[in-house]
Amino acid sequence: MAQFNRIVCAIALCLFAPMAWAQVPVDQLAKAPADARRFTVMSTAGKHGASTRWTAADGTRMGRESILLRGQVFEVDSAAHFGADGMIDHAVVRGFTPNGDAAETFSLTHGAASWTSPVDKGAAPYAAPAMYDAFGGPMDLTADVVEALIAAPGKTLAMLPGGRVAAEPLTSATVGEGAAKTTVTAYAVTGFSNTPIPVWADAKGKFFALIGGLSWLPDGYESAQPVLQNLQDEALAARSPAQVKKLLVTPTGPVAFTHVRAFVDGKRFVDDETVVVEGGLITQVGPAARIKFPYRTQVIDGTGKTLTPGLWDSHMHFGDDASGPMLLSLGVTSVRDPGNVNALTLARAARRAKGELLTPRVYPSVLIDGKGPNTAQVASVATSQDEALAIVRKAKADGFVAIKIYGTFNPAWVAATAAEAHRLGLHVHGHLPAGMRTMDAINDGYDEITHIYFVMMQAMPDSVVAVSNGMARFQGPGRYAKDVDLNAEPMKSLIATMAAKTITVDPTLVVAESLYVPENGDLSPAYAPFVGTLPPAVERGFRQGGFTVPADLTRADYRASFK
């Protein structure tokens, strides 16, 4: 979604000129007037920022947004002008994000659209109404798209740079008290993402809220967040049983996958194999010519195909019901969810148990953090040792399999929290609380270190370790890891200890690679095979570069540290 903003009314027209400029500092971004519509950017863990929308005297739609998300700072503004067909004909985004300059422009002139964003530059003929989908910018630009979509015939809209979006009513709610009481409607918006995105609008079709792991709510309506979240989850969930009925086939007897390329012995592929499954268990594997089928075996011809065991996604923040079929279509049958909205995780588990939801089996963690400016979104927040222990006990009672400790958690509480988790049979993993090194966490009871850069934290300077719950957790390893010898102290002893104690690592290398390696516009070879098969907005996101490199380093330094 968009996330940024714009300029003062007096110079609004200048912004629409097709030019490049230096990154705009915060004090030069647009200043919202007193009557601007204001939104709180929040999660179940608290407030993470603020967003505003207003219309300038000349009709220019303006937006301004400030977000602090676990140390990552987003400061952006936007200006958008609409043409006679109700679509954006000029737009500008300014400001900065952790990935660098947010500058973006869109222009529609003489029957042609052109755009330049941090990740791409392009042009296309403009023969019929189409709305520009900004790569970045504040929520205002996304809200503009949503409002145009709801007003469009059939609630469907062509988009630029490509694709088409559609909206379908989901459910309604009444929120607010007294004069602020209002009725809002949730729409399931498809075409932006791989799964539907619920968006709330008021009775006039104007953007009201976006509710998710990170939510945008009008000032004064923050308390409605859990109500709207539960309602949209229930409305989306109502679709799931029909999907199960349509897609799930439960065999009544044995099933044979014949003439497949099979992954056998846990280590190799063999051609022209047949695999027989009975009652959920593999009962025969061998050359196709030698296998004898049991009575009434269902035969599936696998000629030209490969059969593998179900895959694990070991770090997947499971978003919604629609994520289930998406993951299964990729062969993922087991998921570790290392932190989410707990109530929604439990609701999905209940639906799966009742046969109402088609999804991999999910093994969820409760994410525990302390209170502060870098508190993780969706965290269960502990402000004392007793509160931390209570969260652990509730995690066990609710059926979670692990706790995940986060960076603002008090280091002094880790040992007792981990001990209580172990007493209850829960796995302990996570980030390192600021001030802790990797060995400290292991000594205090971690079973696993989440993210490879927290393994590297053992060798970081004190100045990095002290503030590792913010951007330092990325910038420190980015700066120093290239010079660390894994066969020397302090890493040598750490690795030996981890091996001796069977402390595991959830390295999330794909995350680290995306943060350190690419420049804006680069396409990772891992994503290349999917280009042309996914929504244009998703594929555009594949080209987002890594974090901005400090002025005294180069991208080559960060790449060397990643390696």
Buried (B, 14 or more C-beta within 10 A) or exposed (E): BBBBBBBBBEEBBEBBEEEEEEEBEEEEBBEBEEEBBBBBBBBBBBEBBBBBBBBBEEEBBBBBBBBBBBBBBBBBBBBBBBEEBBBBBBBBBBBBBBBBBBBBBBBBEEEEBBBBBBBBEEEEEBEEBBBBBBBBBBBBBBBBBBBBBBBBEEBBBBBBBBBEBBBEEBBEBEBBEEEEEBEBBBBBBBBBBEBBBBBBBBEEBBBBBBBBBBBBBBEEBBEBBEBBBBBBBEBBBEBBBEBBEEEEEEEEEBBBBBBBBBBBEEEEEBEBBBBBBBEEEEEBBBEBEEBEBEEEBBEBEBEEEEBEEEBBBBBBBBBBBBBBBBBBEEEBBBBBBBBBBBBBBBBBBEBBEEEBBBBBEBBBBBBBBBBBEBBBBBBBBBEEBEBBBBBBBEBBEBEBBBBBBBBBBBBEBBBBBBBBBBEEEBBBBBBBBBBBBBBBBBBBBBBBBBBBBBBBBBBBEEEBBEBBBBBBBBBBBBBBBBEBEEEEEBBEEBBEBBEEEEBBBBBBEEBBBBBBBBBBEBEEEEBEEEEEEBBBBBBBBBBBBBBBBEEEBEBEBBBBBBE
